[in-house]
Amino acid sequence: VAYAIGTDETLGRLIPFVSANIINGGDTGGSSGSSGGGVIEEEDEILLLLAEQLGLLVPNLIPGPSALPLLPLLEKLGGVEETVVRERAVTSMNKIIPMLNPNSADGTEVLFLCAMAKRLSGSDWFTAKVSAAGILPTLYSFIDGTAQNKKAGEAGGEVQTSSSTIGREIRVLYKELSEDDTPMVRRSAARHLGAFAESVAGVSDGKDTTVVQQKISLVMEDVVPIFHALSRDEADSVRLLAVASAGSMGKSLGCDAGLSADQVLPVIRAGCADLSWRVRHNLAKEYAKVASNLGFVSSQGINGTASAHLTEVFYNFSGLLQDAEAEVRGSAVSNVADMTHLQLQVGASGPQSDLFLSHIAPTLQSLATDPVMEVRSRLAQALMDCCDTEKRDHQLADDIILSVFKPLLEGFLNDEFAEVQLHILSKLSRVSHLLSRMEMVVNTILQMSKAPNWRVREAVGHILPHLAEAMEIAFFETHLLEPWLRLLLDQVAHVRIACVSGMPRLLSVAGSTWMQRMIVPHYRQIYDESSSYLTRITILRCYCAVVEEEPTGDVGPELLEEIVTSLLKGLDDRVPNVRMVAVKGIGKAVAHCDEGVVSSKLKPVLDSRATDDDDEDCRHFALIALSLMQQSQ
């Protein structure tokens, strides 16, 4: 409706109409915590949709600076009893507030937002207070940004003083919420504590991580005491949210190793030993983020004191990996790769270089045989992520991978659950250069080519070309060729496609001469003897995959001639689907062929198919292939 009537009508008529119908509802107790004059009587589903739709109006229909009239409605929705309605209203408010005009001459936005925060925080009903904790971080960032924008103006000093006063009031409001008698309010304050600390420190936008000393003082004075109090709260539902904000707290303290050791590390230590498994579980989920923001690791290296603190961080992490609760172990295991990467950032020298071997490696064997499948599955994924060279600047040394990971990989590949096996197989190419020194792993992979789970067979199809590269082509010829051909004829299309996608790598490893001698005869025989059009399509797709890449010289003239001959043969197939694949392949092969072959062999058959083929799709793809041929010329 709003898009139909336009911006002006929406602000002038639709929003007041909706506001009047919500605020002037019946007198129910469901939203007695709402601020303003009136209460809400409406179905929760309608209120949820309204809270969502109000947020969608900005900024596409209603510009951000004109969105202030939406906030009273959302404020009212932030006080209702239904949790999902409040959360959606808070999300919409957090979206709108940063888009308001931060440079208004009379400061209308700032004054209204401050009054709204006070109304929500001072409500008699806990629901509005819960919503207040959710918007205060965004509100603080907006006011702080307003002060920065006006700092250089004529009234810079006055604005700076006003914003400083309002900022102090917001910090006091948040402190009051964190001390509320209602656990639900304290829980909301704990949930948003990290965001509020980053807002006070001025790093909430994620762009500038440099914190000035003045803001660090504000964090130390007003936010850290809240952090300590909530992390010692009697309710574990509050503590678990507070300890998870330790990473944001370290970031807000400028990643200063000394401050983190004094103010944050004791909370982490207590959280790892908390009697409630839910607290340990929530900390374990965020542990890598927490550890990386403490400032114990930096590009300048670490001193002896920071080294001792970093060792304690890894010691506590080792305790979470050995926790009695499976949920805690599973969450901690998910952080193994990031914690290993953090240790590798330290450098290759010094007493801190063996943190992985001292605190993480000893726990891996017991985790690899954990009775809970989810723990083993996450560990398998984490181990392969430790070997990811593309996303990580540092990687474990090959000797550590062979000594620590190799026995674990062998066990995971023999796991009774396919999910665990797949986490290893799907990323085993990351250690393909070491497969020649993992004989048991290679033997297990060969056996898994007959696995009943098709996803396992698919993963094996992807890894076989990497095995050829690691074990040399003679090994592929004697041990891998038979599994390769068997997977190529698999009943599941995804397994066949895995073999097709591996053709370019197999060509680069073996060369065109070997391909023509060992692979092409088998493919030709399979094509000629097959009664299934799907098998013939698979063989043609293998040829297409070889010529799909840019010409690099890997495709020799004899192999190319064999491929072109097979594709031309596919054009005479009785099944249109096979002819379509052949036409597409010829279009890709044009880039590899010389002009004589194109003009004498390829162009005539394509012209014929483009006009005479019985199938409309075949004619369409033939025209596309002719277009590609003209572009290449």
C-alpha positions as CSV (number, residue, x, y, z in Angstrom):
1,V,0.0,0.0,0.0
2,A,2.8,2.4,0.9
3,Y,4.5,1.9,-2.4
4,A,1.2,2.4,-4.2
5,I,0.4,5.8,-2.6
6,G,3.9,7.2,-2.4
7,T,6.2,8.7,0.2
8,D,4.2,11.8,1.0
9,E,0.9,10.0,1.4
10,T,2.5,7.3,3.5
11,L,3.9,9.8,6.0
12,G,0.9,12.1,5.9
13,R,-2.0,9.5,6.0
14,L,-0.9,5.9,6.3
15,I,1.4,6.1,9.2
16,P,-1.0,8.3,11.3
17,F,-3.8,5.9,10.5
18,V,-1.8,2.8,11.6
19,S,-0.5,4.7,14.7
20,A,-4.0,5.7,15.7
21,N,-5.4,2.2,15.4
22,I,-2.6,0.7,17.4
23,I,-2.2,3.2,20.2
24,N,-6.0,3.7,20.7
25,G,-6.7,-0.1,21.0
26,G,-8.6,-1.8,23.8
27,D,-7.4,-1.8,27.4
28,T,-5.5,-5.1,27.8
29,G,-2.7,-5.9,30.1
30,G,-0.5,-7.5,27.5
31,S,1.4,-4.3,26.8
32,S,1.2,-2.5,30.1
33,G,4.9,-1.9,29.8
34,S,4.4,0.2,26.6
35,S,5.3,3.8,26.8
36,G,3.1,6.6,25.6
37,G,-0.7,7.0,26.0
38,G,-2.5,3.8,25.2
39,V,-2.1,0.1,24.9
40,I,-2.2,-2.4,22.0
41,E,-4.9,-4.8,21.4
42,E,-4.2,-6.8,18.2
43,E,-3.2,-10.3,17.1
44,D,0.5,-11.1,17.6
45,E,0.8,-12.2,14.0
46,I,-0.4,-8.8,12.8
47,L,1.9,-6.9,15.1
48,L,4.9,-9.0,13.9
49,L,4.1,-8.3,10.3
50,L,3.7,-4.6,11.1
51,A,7.0,-4.4,12.9
52,E,8.7,-6.1,9.9
53,Q,7.0,-3.9,7.3
54,L,7.8,-0.7,9.0
55,G,11.5,-1.6,8.8
56,L,11.2,-2.4,5.1
57,L,9.8,1.1,4.3
58,V,13.2,2.5,5.0
59,P,15.2,3.6,3.0
60,N,13.7,2.5,-0.4
61,L,10.3,4.3,0.1
62,I,10.9,6.6,3.0
63,P,14.4,8.3,3.1
64,G,16.3,7.8,6.3
65,P,16.1,11.4,7.5
66,S,12.3,11.4,7.1
67,A,11.8,8.1,9.0
68,L,11.4,9.6,12.5
69,P,7.6,9.3,12.5
70,L,8.0,5.5,12.3
71,L,9.8,5.2,15.7
72,P,6.8,5.9,17.9
73,L,5.0,2.9,16.4
74,L,8.0,0.7,16.8
75,E,8.5,2.0,20.3
76,K,5.0,0.9,21.1
77,L,5.6,-2.5,19.5
78,G,8.8,-2.8,21.6
79,G,6.7,-3.0,24.7
80,V,4.3,-5.8,23.8
81,E,4.4,-9.1,25.5
82,E,5.2,-11.4,22.5
83,T,9.0,-11.9,22.2
84,V,9.2,-12.2,18.5
85,V,7.2,-8.9,18.0
86,R,9.6,-7.1,20.3
87,E,12.7,-8.5,18.6
88,R,11.4,-7.5,15.2
89,A,10.6,-4.1,16.4
90,V,14.1,-3.7,17.9
91,T,15.6,-4.9,14.6
92,S,13.6,-2.3,12.7
93,M,14.5,0.5,15.1
94,N,18.2,-0.4,14.9
95,K,17.9,-0.2,11.1
96,I,16.2,3.2,11.1
97,I,18.2,5.0,13.8
98,P,21.5,5.2,11.9
99,M,19.7,6.6,8.8
100,L,18.2,9.6,10.7
101,N,19.6,13.0,10.0
102,P,22.6,13.4,12.3
103,N,23.1,17.1,11.5
104,S,19.7,18.6,12.2
105,A,20.0,22.2,13.5
106,D,17.7,21.8,16.5
107,G,18.8,18.3,17.4
108,T,15.2,16.9,17.2
109,E,16.3,13.4,16.4
110,V,18.8,13.2,19.3
111,L,16.3,14.7,21.8
112,F,13.5,12.3,20.6
113,L,15.7,9.3,20.7
114,C,17.0,10.1,24.2
115,A,13.4,10.6,25.4
116,M,12.3,7.3,23.8
117,A,15.2,5.4,25.5
118,K,14.2,6.9,28.9
119,R,10.6,5.9,28.4
120,L,11.5,2.4,27.5
121,S,14.1,2.0,30.2
122,G,11.8,3.6,32.9
123,S,8.7,1.5,32.0
124,D,7.0,-0.4,34.8
125,W,6.8,-3.6,32.7
126,F,9.9,-5.6,31.9
127,T,9.1,-6.0,28.2
128,A,9.9,-2.4,27.3
129,K,13.1,-2.6,29.3
130,V,14.2,-5.7,27.3
131,S,13.7,-3.7,24.1
132,A,15.5,-0.7,25.6
133,A,18.7,-2.8,26.0
134,G,18.5,-3.8,22.4
135,I,18.4,-0.2,21.0
136,L,20.8,1.5,23.4
137,P,24.0,0.4,21.5
138,T,22.7,1.7,18.2
139,L,21.4,4.9,19.8
140,Y,24.8,5.5,21.5
141,S,26.6,5.1,18.2
142,F,24.2,7.5,16.5
143,I,24.7,10.2,19.2
144,D,28.4,9.7,19.2
145,G,28.5,10.0,15.5
146,T,26.4,13.2,15.7
147,A,28.9,14.7,18.1
148,Q,31.8,13.8,15.8
149,N,30.1,15.4,12.7
150,K,29.4,18.6,14.5
151,K,32.6,18.9,16.4
152,A,34.2,21.3,14.0
153,G,31.1,23.6,13.8
154,E,30.7,27.0,15.4
155,A,28.8,25.5,18.3
156,G,31.2,22.6,18.4
157,G,31.9,23.0,22.1
158,E,28.2,23.2,23.0
159,V,27.3,20.2,20.9
160,Q,30.2,18.3,22.3
161,T,29.0,19.0,25.9
162,S,25.4,18.1,25.0
163,S,26.3,14.9,23.4
164,S,28.7,14.0,26.2
165,T,25.8,14.6,28.7
166,I,23.4,12.5,26.7
167,G,26.1,9.8,26.3
168,R,26.6,9.7,30.0
169,E,22.8,9.4,30.5
170,I,22.7,6.4,28.1
171,R,25.5,4.7,29.9
172,V,23.6,5.2,33.2
173,L,20.4,3.8,31.7
174,Y,22.3,0.7,30.5
175,K,23.8,0.3,34.0
176,E,20.3,0.5,35.5
177,L,19.1,-2.1,33.1
178,S,22.0,-4.4,34.0
179,E,21.0,-4.1,37.7
180,D,17.3,-4.6,37.2
181,D,15.5,-7.1,39.5
182,T,14.0,-9.0,36.6
183,P,16.3,-11.6,35.1
184,M,14.8,-11.1,31.7
185,V,16.0,-7.5,31.6
186,R,19.5,-8.4,32.9
187,R,19.6,-11.2,30.3
188,S,18.8,-8.6,27.5
189,A,21.5,-6.3,28.9
190,A,24.0,-9.2,28.9
191,R,23.1,-10.2,25.3
192,H,23.7,-6.7,24.0
193,L,26.7,-5.8,26.3
194,G,29.3,-6.5,23.6
195,A,27.6,-4.3,21.1
196,F,27.2,-1.5,23.7
197,A,30.8,-1.7,24.7
198,E,31.9,-1.4,21.1
199,S,29.6,1.6,20.7
200,V,31.1,3.3,23.7
201,A,34.6,2.6,22.3
202,G,33.6,3.8,18.8
203,V,34.4,0.5,17.0
204,S,30.9,-0.8,16.4
205,D,30.9,-0.1,12.7
206,G,33.7,-2.7,12.3
207,K,35.8,-0.4,10.2
208,D,38.0,1.5,12.6
209,T,39.5,-0.8,15.3
210,T,41.6,2.0,16.8
211,V,40.3,3.1,20.2
212,V,41.3,6.4,21.6
213,Q,42.4,6.6,25.2
214,Q,39.5,8.8,26.2
215,K,37.0,6.2,25.1
216,I,39.0,3.4,26.7
217,S,38.6,5.3,29.9
218,L,34.8,5.5,29.4
219,V,34.7,1.7,28.8
220,M,36.8,1.1,31.9
221,E,34.7,3.4,34.1
222,D,31.1,2.5,32.9
223,V,31.1,-0.7,30.9
224,V,33.7,-3.0,32.5
225,P,31.9,-2.9,35.9
226,I,28.7,-4.0,34.2
227,F,30.6,-6.8,32.5
228,H,32.0,-8.1,35.8
229,A,28.7,-7.9,37.5
230,L,26.7,-9.7,34.8
231,S,29.4,-12.4,34.5
232,R,28.9,-13.1,38.2
233,D,25.1,-13.0,38.1
234,E,23.2,-15.6,40.0
235,A,21.3,-16.7,36.9
236,D,23.3,-18.8,34.5
237,S,21.1,-17.5,31.6
238,V,22.7,-14.1,32.3
239,R,26.2,-15.3,32.9
240,L,26.4,-17.3,29.6
241,L,25.5,-14.2,27.6
242,A,27.9,-12.0,29.6
243,V,31.0,-14.2,29.2
244,A,30.4,-14.5,25.4
245,S,30.8,-10.8,25.1
246,A,34.4,-11.0,26.4
247,G,35.8,-10.7,22.8
248,S,33.9,-7.4,22.3
249,M,35.1,-6.2,25.6
250,G,38.7,-6.9,24.7
251,K,38.2,-5.1,21.4
252,S,36.7,-2.1,23.2
253,L,39.7,-1.9,25.4
254,G,41.8,-1.4,22.3
255,C,43.1,-5.0,22.3
256,D,45.5,-3.9,25.1
257,A,47.2,-7.0,26.5
258,G,47.6,-5.4,30.0
259,L,43.9,-4.3,30.3
260,S,42.7,-7.6,28.9
261,A,44.8,-9.6,31.3
262,D,43.4,-7.6,34.3
263,Q,39.8,-7.1,33.2
264,V,38.8,-9.9,30.8
265,L,41.0,-12.9,31.4
266,P,39.6,-13.5,34.9
267,V,36.1,-13.6,33.5
268,I,37.3,-16.1,30.8
269,R,39.0,-18.2,33.5
270,A,35.8,-18.3,35.6
271,G,33.6,-19.0,32.6
272,C,35.7,-22.0,31.6
273,A,35.3,-23.4,35.1
274,D,31.6,-22.4,35.6
275,L,29.4,-25.0,37.2
276,S,26.8,-24.5,34.6
277,W,27.5,-26.3,31.4
278,R,25.5,-23.7,29.5
279,V,27.9,-21.0,30.4
280,R,30.9,-23.1,29.3
281,H,29.0,-24.0,26.1
282,N,28.3,-20.4,25.2
283,L,31.9,-19.3,25.9
284,A,33.2,-22.3,23.9
285,K,31.2,-21.2,20.8
286,E,32.9,-17.7,20.9
287,Y,36.3,-18.8,22.2
288,A,38.4,-18.1,19.1
289,K,36.8,-14.6,18.7
290,V,37.4,-13.9,22.3
291,A,41.1,-15.0,22.2
292,S,41.9,-13.1,19.1
293,N,40.6,-9.8,20.6
294,L,42.6,-9.9,23.8
295,G,45.7,-8.4,22.3
296,F,48.1,-11.1,23.4
297,V,49.1,-11.7,19.8
298,S,50.1,-8.8,17.5
299,S,52.3,-8.2,14.5
300,Q,55.0,-6.8,16.8
301,G,55.3,-10.1,18.6
302,I,54.6,-10.7,22.3
303,N,56.6,-10.2,25.4
304,G,57.1,-12.6,28.3
305,T,54.0,-11.5,30.2
306,A,51.7,-11.7,27.2
307,S,53.2,-15.1,26.4
308,A,52.2,-16.4,29.8
309,H,48.7,-15.0,29.4
310,L,48.4,-16.6,25.9
311,T,49.5,-19.9,27.3
312,E,46.7,-19.6,29.9
313,V,44.2,-18.9,27.1
314,F,45.2,-22.1,25.4
315,Y,45.2,-24.0,28.7
316,N,41.6,-23.0,29.3
317,F,40.7,-23.9,25.7
318,S,42.2,-27.3,26.3
319,G,39.9,-27.7,29.3
320,L,36.8,-27.0,27.2
321,L,38.0,-29.6,24.6
322,Q,38.0,-32.2,27.4
323,D,34.7,-31.0,29.0
324,A,32.4,-33.6,30.4
325,E,29.4,-32.3,28.4
326,A,29.3,-33.2,24.7
327,E,27.7,-29.9,23.7
328,V,30.7,-28.0,25.2
329,R,33.2,-30.3,23.5
330,G,31.5,-29.9,20.2
331,S,31.4,-26.1,20.3
332,A,35.1,-26.0,21.4
333,V,36.1,-28.3,18.6
334,S,34.6,-25.9,16.1
335,N,37.2,-23.3,17.2
336,V,40.2,-25.6,16.8
337,A,41.1,-24.3,13.3
338,D,40.9,-20.6,14.4
339,M,42.8,-21.2,17.6
340,T,45.5,-23.1,15.6
341,H,45.7,-20.1,13.2
342,L,46.0,-17.8,16.2
343,Q,49.0,-19.8,17.5
344,L,50.6,-19.7,14.1
345,Q,50.4,-16.0,14.0
346,V,52.7,-15.8,17.0
347,G,55.7,-17.0,14.9
348,A,57.9,-20.0,14.6
349,S,60.2,-19.2,17.5
350,G,59.9,-18.8,21.2
351,P,58.2,-20.8,23.9
352,Q,54.8,-20.0,22.5
353,S,55.4,-21.8,19.2
354,D,54.4,-25.2,20.7
355,L,51.0,-24.1,22.1
356,F,49.2,-26.3,19.5
357,L,51.4,-29.3,20.4
358,S,51.2,-28.7,24.1
359,H,47.5,-27.9,24.6
360,I,45.4,-28.9,21.5
361,A,47.2,-31.9,19.9
362,P,47.0,-34.1,23.1
363,T,43.2,-33.8,23.2
364,L,42.6,-34.7,19.5
365,Q,42.9,-38.5,19.9
366,S,40.2,-38.7,22.5
367,L,38.0,-36.3,20.6
368,A,38.5,-38.4,17.4
369,T,37.0,-41.4,19.3
370,D,34.3,-39.4,21.1
371,P,31.1,-41.4,21.5
372,V,29.1,-38.5,20.2
373,M,29.0,-38.3,16.4
374,E,28.6,-34.5,16.3
375,V,31.9,-34.0,18.1
376,R,33.7,-36.3,15.7
377,S,32.1,-34.6,12.7
378,R,33.1,-31.1,13.9
379,L,36.6,-32.3,14.6
380,A,37.0,-33.8,11.1
381,Q,35.9,-30.5,9.6
382,A,38.2,-28.5,11.9
383,L,41.3,-30.6,11.1
384,M,40.8,-30.0,7.4
385,D,40.3,-26.3,8.0
386,C,43.6,-26.2,9.8
387,C,45.2,-27.2,6.4
388,D,43.4,-24.5,4.4
389,T,46.1,-22.5,2.6
390,E,43.7,-20.4,0.6
391,K,41.9,-18.6,3.4
392,R,44.8,-18.6,6.0
393,D,48.1,-17.0,5.8
394,H,49.7,-19.6,8.1
395,Q,49.6,-23.3,8.0
396,L,50.8,-26.1,10.2
397,A,54.1,-27.7,9.2
398,D,53.9,-30.9,7.1
399,D,55.6,-32.9,9.8
400,I,53.0,-31.9,12.3
401,I,50.2,-32.8,9.9
402,L,51.8,-36.2,9.3
403,S,52.5,-37.0,13.0
404,V,49.3,-35.6,14.5
405,F,46.6,-35.5,11.8
406,K,47.5,-38.7,9.8
407,P,46.3,-41.2,12.4
408,L,43.1,-39.2,12.9
409,L,42.4,-39.0,9.2
410,E,42.6,-42.8,8.9
411,G,40.1,-43.2,11.7
412,F,37.7,-40.7,10.4
413,L,37.7,-42.3,6.9
414,N,36.6,-45.5,8.6
415,D,33.9,-43.9,10.7
416,E,30.5,-45.5,10.7
417,F,28.8,-42.2,9.9
418,A,29.1,-40.9,6.3
419,E,29.0,-37.3,7.5
420,V,32.3,-37.7,9.3
421,Q,33.9,-39.3,6.2
422,L,32.6,-36.6,3.9
423,H,34.2,-33.8,6.0
424,I,37.6,-35.4,5.3
425,L,37.0,-36.5,1.7
426,S,35.6,-33.2,0.5
427,K,38.7,-31.3,1.7
428,L,41.4,-33.9,1.4
429,S,42.8,-32.1,-1.6
430,R,44.3,-29.5,0.8
431,V,46.8,-32.1,1.9
432,S,47.2,-33.8,-1.5
433,H,50.9,-33.1,-1.5
434,L,51.2,-35.4,1.5
435,L,49.1,-38.3,0.3
436,S,52.1,-40.1,-1.0
437,R,53.1,-40.5,2.6
438,M,49.7,-41.6,3.8
439,E,49.4,-45.2,2.5
440,M,46.6,-46.2,4.8
441,V,44.6,-43.1,3.8
442,V,45.0,-43.9,0.1
443,N,44.0,-47.6,0.6
444,T,40.9,-46.5,2.5
445,I,39.9,-44.1,-0.2
446,L,40.1,-46.9,-2.8
447,Q,37.8,-49.1,-0.7
448,M,35.4,-46.2,-0.3
449,S,34.8,-46.0,-4.1
450,K,32.3,-48.8,-3.4
451,A,30.6,-47.2,-0.5
452,P,26.8,-47.5,-0.3
453,N,26.4,-43.8,0.3
454,W,26.5,-41.9,-3.0
455,R,27.9,-38.7,-1.4
456,V,30.9,-40.7,-0.3
457,R,31.4,-42.0,-3.8
458,E,31.0,-38.5,-5.2
459,A,33.8,-37.2,-2.8
460,V,36.0,-40.1,-3.9
461,G,35.5,-39.1,-7.5
462,H,36.6,-35.6,-6.7
463,I,39.8,-36.8,-4.9
464,L,41.0,-39.4,-7.4
465,P,42.7,-36.8,-9.7
466,H,44.5,-35.4,-6.7
467,L,45.7,-38.9,-5.8
468,A,47.1,-39.2,-9.3
469,E,49.0,-36.0,-8.8
470,A,50.3,-37.1,-5.4
471,M,51.1,-40.8,-6.2
472,E,52.2,-40.3,-9.8
473,I,50.4,-41.5,-12.8
474,A,51.8,-45.0,-12.7
475,F,49.9,-45.5,-9.4
476,F,46.7,-44.2,-11.1
477,E,47.1,-46.6,-14.0
478,T,47.5,-49.7,-11.8
479,H,45.3,-48.8,-8.8
480,L,42.9,-45.9,-9.6
481,L,41.8,-46.5,-13.2
482,E,39.4,-49.2,-12.3
483,P,37.6,-47.2,-9.5
484,W,37.6,-44.2,-11.8
485,L,35.8,-46.0,-14.6
486,R,33.4,-47.6,-12.1
487,L,32.5,-44.2,-10.7
488,L,32.1,-42.8,-14.2
489,L,29.3,-45.4,-14.7
490,D,27.6,-44.8,-11.3
491,Q,23.9,-44.7,-11.2
492,V,23.9,-41.3,-9.4
493,A,24.4,-38.3,-11.6
494,H,26.4,-36.4,-9.0
495,V,29.0,-39.2,-8.8
496,R,29.4,-39.2,-12.6
497,I,29.7,-35.4,-12.6
498,A,32.5,-35.6,-10.1
499,C,34.5,-37.7,-12.5
500,V,33.7,-35.3,-15.3
501,S,34.9,-32.3,-13.3
502,G,38.2,-34.0,-12.6
503,M,39.2,-34.5,-16.3
504,P,41.1,-31.2,-16.6
505,R,43.3,-31.9,-13.6
506,L,43.8,-35.5,-14.8
507,L,44.9,-34.1,-18.1
508,S,47.4,-31.6,-16.5
509,V,48.9,-34.4,-14.4
510,A,49.1,-37.2,-17.0
511,G,49.4,-35.4,-20.2
512,S,47.6,-35.8,-23.5
513,T,49.6,-38.8,-24.7
514,W,48.8,-40.9,-21.6
515,M,45.1,-39.8,-21.8
516,Q,44.9,-40.9,-25.4
517,R,46.6,-44.2,-24.6
518,M,44.9,-45.2,-21.4
519,I,41.6,-43.2,-21.0
520,V,40.2,-42.6,-24.5
521,P,40.1,-46.3,-25.5
522,H,38.0,-47.1,-22.4
523,Y,35.7,-44.1,-23.1
524,R,35.3,-45.1,-26.7
525,Q,34.4,-48.7,-25.7
526,I,31.9,-47.5,-23.1
527,Y,30.3,-45.1,-25.5
528,D,29.9,-47.8,-28.3
529,E,28.6,-50.5,-26.0
530,S,26.3,-48.4,-23.9
531,S,22.5,-48.7,-24.3
532,S,21.9,-45.8,-21.9
533,Y,21.9,-42.3,-23.2
534,L,23.0,-41.0,-19.8
535,T,26.2,-43.0,-20.1
536,R,26.9,-41.5,-23.6
537,I,26.2,-38.0,-22.2
538,T,28.7,-38.6,-19.4
539,I,31.4,-39.6,-21.9
540,L,30.8,-36.6,-24.1
541,R,30.8,-34.3,-21.1
542,C,34.3,-35.7,-20.2
543,Y,35.5,-34.6,-23.6
544,C,33.8,-31.2,-23.2
545,A,35.5,-30.7,-19.8
546,V,38.9,-31.3,-21.4
547,V,38.3,-28.6,-24.1
548,E,36.3,-26.2,-21.8
549,E,39.4,-24.5,-20.4
550,E,41.3,-21.8,-22.3
551,P,43.9,-23.3,-24.7
552,T,47.1,-24.0,-22.8
553,G,48.8,-26.6,-25.0
554,D,47.8,-29.5,-22.7
555,V,45.4,-30.9,-25.3
556,G,47.7,-32.5,-27.9
557,P,46.7,-32.6,-31.6
558,E,46.0,-36.3,-31.6
559,L,43.9,-36.2,-28.4
560,L,42.0,-33.2,-29.8
561,E,41.3,-35.0,-33.0
562,E,39.9,-38.0,-31.0
563,I,37.7,-35.6,-29.0
564,V,36.4,-33.8,-32.1
565,T,35.7,-37.2,-33.8
566,S,33.7,-38.4,-30.7
567,L,31.7,-35.2,-30.5
568,L,30.9,-35.3,-34.2
569,K,29.7,-38.9,-33.7
570,G,27.5,-37.7,-30.9
571,L,25.7,-35.4,-33.3
572,D,24.2,-38.5,-35.0
573,D,22.8,-39.9,-31.8
574,R,19.1,-40.7,-31.8
575,V,18.5,-39.0,-28.4
576,P,18.3,-35.2,-28.6
577,N,19.9,-34.8,-25.1
578,V,23.1,-36.5,-26.4
579,R,23.1,-34.3,-29.5
580,M,22.8,-31.2,-27.4
581,V,25.8,-32.1,-25.3
582,A,27.8,-32.8,-28.5
583,V,26.8,-29.5,-30.0
584,K,27.9,-27.6,-26.8
585,G,31.2,-29.5,-26.8
586,I,31.9,-28.6,-30.4
587,G,31.3,-25.0,-29.6
588,K,33.9,-25.2,-26.8
589,A,36.4,-27.2,-29.0
590,V,36.5,-24.5,-31.6
591,A,39.0,-22.5,-29.6
592,H,41.5,-25.4,-29.7
593,C,41.1,-26.3,-33.4
594,D,42.9,-24.7,-36.3
595,E,41.0,-22.8,-38.9
596,G,41.1,-25.6,-41.5
597,V,39.4,-28.1,-39.1
598,V,36.8,-25.6,-38.2
599,S,35.9,-24.7,-41.7
600,S,36.0,-28.2,-43.1
601,K,34.6,-30.3,-40.3
602,L,32.9,-28.3,-37.6
603,K,31.1,-25.5,-39.4
604,P,29.2,-27.6,-42.0
605,V,27.8,-30.0,-39.4
606,L,26.8,-27.2,-37.1
607,D,25.0,-25.4,-40.1
608,S,23.2,-28.7,-40.8
609,R,22.1,-29.1,-37.2
610,A,21.0,-25.5,-36.9
611,T,18.6,-25.9,-39.7
612,D,17.7,-29.6,-40.1
613,D,17.7,-31.1,-36.5
614,D,14.3,-32.3,-35.4
615,D,14.8,-31.0,-31.9
616,E,14.3,-27.2,-31.3
617,D,16.8,-27.1,-28.4
618,C,19.5,-28.8,-30.6
619,R,19.0,-26.2,-33.2
620,H,19.2,-23.4,-30.6
621,F,22.5,-24.7,-29.2
622,A,23.9,-25.2,-32.7
623,L,23.2,-21.5,-33.4
624,I,25.0,-20.6,-30.2
625,A,28.0,-22.8,-31.2
626,L,28.1,-21.0,-34.6
627,S,28.1,-17.7,-32.8
628,L,31.0,-18.8,-30.7
629,M,32.8,-19.9,-33.8
630,Q,32.4,-16.5,-35.4
631,Q,33.6,-14.7,-32.3
632,S,36.8,-16.9,-32.2
633,Q,37.6,-16.1,-35.8
